[in-house]
Amino acid sequence: ARTLKNWPVDRQVLAAHLVTRYGEPREVTAQSLTWYDNGEWKRTVLYKEGDLHRFPLPHHDVLWQTINYKVPLNKVVPLLTYDGSILIDRTRGEVTVHCDSEEANTLILNIANDIVTGSDTVEQALAYHGQVVEGMRIHEPEEYPQKLRFKAPKTNATTADPGEEAELLRHRS
């Protein structure tokens, strides 16, 4: 708790929520708290400082959450077009999202999965995201931000893509 006394109040509140839900973080620094294998998440990092993000309303992206997930190459651009707070790590087979709450991250991943599976276009995703956030704002929340609507694998055995050795380099050694 000493670590958080200089943190913005909203981050202290979020940290308390995460500790209540997942227990004490595994790593604590002056700038971040980190949990591993907590709930549906492979990794959760709460940062003291965040980046300004204006979609759908201005907020600071302080909560980074990661799952094992394979994004087909033809869906990378649509996902990044939908939300710039989605990070795709093809080699590790991970997707990280960052926003200001677990609900927002869950919403982003659920909508991203809808884009990957083809049930939503980017335009539909953007419109629906705004609609859900407005519902949350006026206390009429939908189910989409409550939990992941798909199963993220516990390991990255099926999601990682280590790539191929370059033919030219293989013959040099």
Residue pairs with C-beta under 8 A, 6 or more apart in sequence:
3 28
3 29
3 30
3 33
4 11
4 12
4 15
6 48
7 15
7 48
8 48
10 100
11 46
11 47
11 48
11 62
14 46
14 62
14 63
14 100
14 101
15 33
15 46
18 25
18 33
18 35
18 38
18 44
18 46
18 102
19 25
21 38
21 39
22 35
22 38
22 39
22 44
23 35
23 38
25 33
25 34
25 35
25 46
26 34
26 35
26 36
27 33
27 34
28 34
30 48
31 47
31 48
31 49
32 45
32 46
32 47
32 48
33 45
33 46
34 43
34 44
34 45
34 46
35 41
35 43
35 44
35 45
36 42
36 43
36 44
37 43
38 44
40 67
40 147
40 148
40 152
41 65
41 66
41 67
42 66
42 67
42 68
42 94
42 152
43 64
43 65
43 66
43 96
44 63
44 64
44 65
44 66
45 63
45 64
45 65
46 62
46 63
46 64
47 62
47 63
47 64
48 62
49 60
49 62
50 60
50 61
50 62
50 98
50 100
51 60
51 61
51 98
52 58
52 59
52 60
53 59
53 60
53 61
53 84
53 85
53 99
55 83
55 84
55 129
56 129
56 130
56 133
56 134
57 133
57 137
59 99
59 100
60 100
61 85
61 98
61 99
61 100
62 98
62 100
63 98
63 99
63 100
63 101
63 102
63 104
63 105
64 96
64 97
64 98
65 96
65 97
65 98
65 102
65 105
66 94
66 95
66 96
67 94
67 95
67 109
67 148
67 152
68 93
68 94
68 152
68 153
68 154
68 155
68 156
68 158
68 159
69 93
69 94
69 95
69 109
69 113
69 152
69 159
70 93
70 158
70 159
70 161
71 79
71 88
71 90
71 95
71 116
72 116
75 115
75 116
76 88
78 115
78 121
78 122
79 86
79 88
79 112
79 115
79 116
80 86
80 88
81 122
82 111
82 112
82 115
82 122
82 125
82 126
82 129
83 97
83 108
83 111
83 112
83 129
85 97
85 98
85 99
85 108
86 95
86 96
86 97
86 108
86 112
87 95
87 96
87 97
87 98
88 95
89 95
89 96
90 161
91 160
91 161
91 162
91 163
92 156
92 160
93 156
93 158
93 159
93 160
93 161
94 156
94 159
95 109
95 112
97 105
97 108
97 109
97 112
98 105
99 105
99 108
103 136
103 141
103 145
103 146
104 133
104 145
106 144
106 145
106 146
106 147
106 148
107 129
107 132
107 133
107 144
107 145
108 129
109 148
110 144
110 145
110 148
110 149
110 150
111 120
111 125
111 128
111 129
111 144
112 125
113 148
113 149
113 150
114 120
114 125
115 121
115 122
115 125
120 128
128 144
132 141
132 142
132 144
132 145
135 141
135 142
136 142
136 145
153 159
